[in-house]
C-alpha cells in the first residue's frame, strides 16, 4: 500500500507499546476497520485494548498526525499515522478501503474521543460496511458521556445533537425543534459561541430550565458550571472569558402542565402590543416553556384573524 500513499505498519520495528516502563508486544490483528477511542484530554484515559490496537494495526489513520503522534510517543508506539480528515476524505477513504480489501488491519482515531462522533470517520465506516468489510469498535473516552455524568442532570434518557448552527436564527429554530424532547440534551460548542448559544437556549427553552456548561473535560482546568439557563446566560453574557472545548448540557423539560390555549393567546396578544412578533414569541416561550416556533405561528394566526 506504500505506493498509494498509505503508511503501513511500524516499519521494521516490533509491534509493541510501553506501559509503566514495560514493553508489551501487540498481538496480530484480524483484517478489519477498528474505530479506536482515544483520550479527550488526560492521556492516561486510554484502554489497554486501544494501545494494543494502535500498536498492532497495519495502517493507522488519524485526523491530525501531530496530535496522534503525541499519544503514540507517550506509549512508545512505533506506528506511522496516515492522515484522514474532512479535507482529504474523498481521496484517502478509498485508499483505506483498498487496504482493508487487501487483508490489512486499519485503525482509525480522531483527535480526541470516539471516532464517528461529529467527525468524518462516519463516511469511512459507511464505505467499509457497504463493501462488506468488518467494522470493530474499540470503546473508551467520550466527551458527551463524560459531560452527562458530571453535569448532575438526569441521565436515564439523553439526546446528543452535535453542534448547533452558527447563525442565530437557525440556532434558535433547532433549539425550538428539540424543546420538548423528553431527555437531557447534549451539544458540542466552541468557546467564542457559548455566550450566544446559552442566551438563545434561555430565550427559546425558558430561563428556568437546568443546564451545565462542561469545559476542558479531564484536563487541568476542568470545569462544570451548573445553574439555570437564565443564570448561565447572565454569567456568559457579562463577557466572561471562555477557553477550551465545551459540551453544553441542558436538562429535560419540566413536568408542569401545558398552559390553556386561551391563556397563551391572551399572553401573546398582550406582548404583541409593545413588541415585534418575533420578540413577543420569544418572551412567550420564556414564560410558558412552549416552543417559540409554534408561538410565533400562533401569533401570526391571531393577527390574521383580527385583520379579517
C-alpha positions, -999 to 999 in steps of 0.1 A, spaced: 0 0 0 30 23 3 28 32 -34 -7 45 -29 3 68 -1 -10 48 29 16 43 56 15 6 66 26 -8 99 55 1 121 82 -4 95 109 -28 107 102 -21 144 84 -46 167 47 -40 172 45 -32 208 36 -5 233 52 7 266 33 8 299 49 17 332 84 11 317 74 -24 305 74 -31 267 43 -52 259 41 -69 225 9 -63 205 -10 -94 192 -17 -96 155 -50 -81 144 -75 -96 121 -84 -76 89 -110 -50 99 -116 -13 104 -110 -7 141 -127 25 155 -105 34 184 -115 58 212 -86 80 224 -83 104 254 -102 136 253 -76 154 274 -58 133 300 -36 108 281 -40 83 309 -76 78 298 -68 51 273 -76 14 274 -51 -15 271 -71 -28 241 -68 6 224 -30 7 229 -27 -28 215 -48 -19 185 -28 13 177 5 -6 180 -7 -37 160 -26 -21 132 -11 -24 97 -25 11 89 -31 38 114 -54 66 102 -60 97 121 -75 132 120 -42 151 127 -9 132 126 7 157 150 -20 152 177 -19 114 173 19 114 174 18 129 210 -2 99 221 19 74 203 51 88 218 37 87 253 32 50 250 62 41 228 42 30 198 63 30 166 35 32 140 34 58 113 0 77 112 -17 84 80 -39 115 77 -77 110 71 -98 141 77 -127 161 61 -104 178 36 -89 146 21 -117 121 28 -126 117 -9 -91 106 -17 -79 90 14 -111 70 21 -109 47 -10 -72 41 -2 -80 29 33 -108 7 19 -83 -8 -6 -60 -16 23 -88 -34 41 -97 -53 9 -61 -63 6 -63 -80 40 -48 -52 61 -60 -41 96 -68 -4 97 -72 15 130 -90 49 129 -87 75 156 -100 111 159 -81 139 176 -99 131 208 -127 108 220 -146 83 200 -144 83 162 -175 89 141 -190 113 167 -192 145 148 -162 137 126 -156 123 90 -149 88 103 -186 81 97 -181 82 60 -153 57 61 -173 33 83 -202 35 58 -178 27 29 -164 -3 48 -199 -16 57 -211 -11 21 -181 -32 9 -189 -60 33 -159 -53 55 -157 -59 92 -160 -28 115 -149 -32 151 -155 -5 178 -128 -2 205 -147 19 231 -132 43 255 -133 81 263 -163 101 251 -168 138 258 -206 137 257 -208 108 282 -182 124 305 -202 157 304 -235 139 310 -224 120 341 -205 151 355 -233 176 349 -257 163 376 -286 163 352 -309 133 345 -291 106 325 -317 79 321 -325 94 287 -303 117 267 -301 131 231 -268 141 216 -273 167 189 -237 176 179 -230 212 170 -258 238 168 -260 260 137 -237 291 138 -264 315 126 -286 329 154 -320 322 137 -310 287 126 -297 280 161 -329 291 177 -350 271 152 -330 240 160 -334 246 198 -372 250 192 -373 217 174 -357 200 204 -376 219 231 -400 191 240 -376 161 236 -382 142 269 -344 138 275 -313 156 286 -298 174 255 -261 175 248 -243 198 223 -207 204 213 -199 241 213 -169 264 208 -158 290 234 -164 320 212 -201 310 206 -211 297 241 -225 331 252 -248 334 222 -258 297 225 -267 299 262 -286 331 256 -306 316 227 -313 285 248 -326 306 277 -349 326 253 -362 295 234 -364 269 262 -371 291 292 -348 306 318 -358 282 345 -345 251 327 -315 234 343 -282 232 324 -245 228 327 -215 241 307 -188 215 308 -154 228 298 -119 212 294 -131 178 304 -104 156 320 -79 184 317 -61 205 343 -88 233 343 -118 211 340 -150 230 349 -187 222 354 -207 254 356 -242 244 367 -273 265 370 -305 275 352 -303 287 316 -311 322 329 -282 321 354 -258 308 328 -269 334 302 -263 361 328 -228 348 335 -216 344 300 -234 375 288 -213 396 312 -183 389 289 -167 361 308 -135 349 291 -140 313 279 -113 290 267 -112 253 258 -135 227 244 -171 227 256 -200 203 260 -233 221 267 -258 200 286 -295 210 291 -319 192 313 -352 177 301 -383 198 300 -402 201 333 -434 183 341 -455 214 345 -489 211 327 -492 230 294 -510 263 297 -545 266 284 -548 278 248 -569 308 258 -542 319 283 -515 316 257 -535 336 232 -541 363 258 -504 364 267 -494 367 230 -518 395 223 -507 414 254 -470 411 245 -476 420 208 -489 454 219 -454 465 228 -431 441 209 -425 428 174 -439 394 165 -406 377 169 -398 393 203 -433 386 216 -430 349 206 -396 347 223 -409 362 256 -440 339 255 -417 309 250 -396 320 281 -428 324 302 -446 293 291 -419 268 281 -437 263 248 -417 261 215 -410 296 202 -417 285 166 -452 274 175 -459 306 194 -447 327 165 -471 310 141 -499 312 166 -494 350 169 -494 353 131 -527 334 131 -542 357 157 -532 388 138 -547 374 106 -579 366 125 -581 402 139 -574 417 105 -602 396 90 
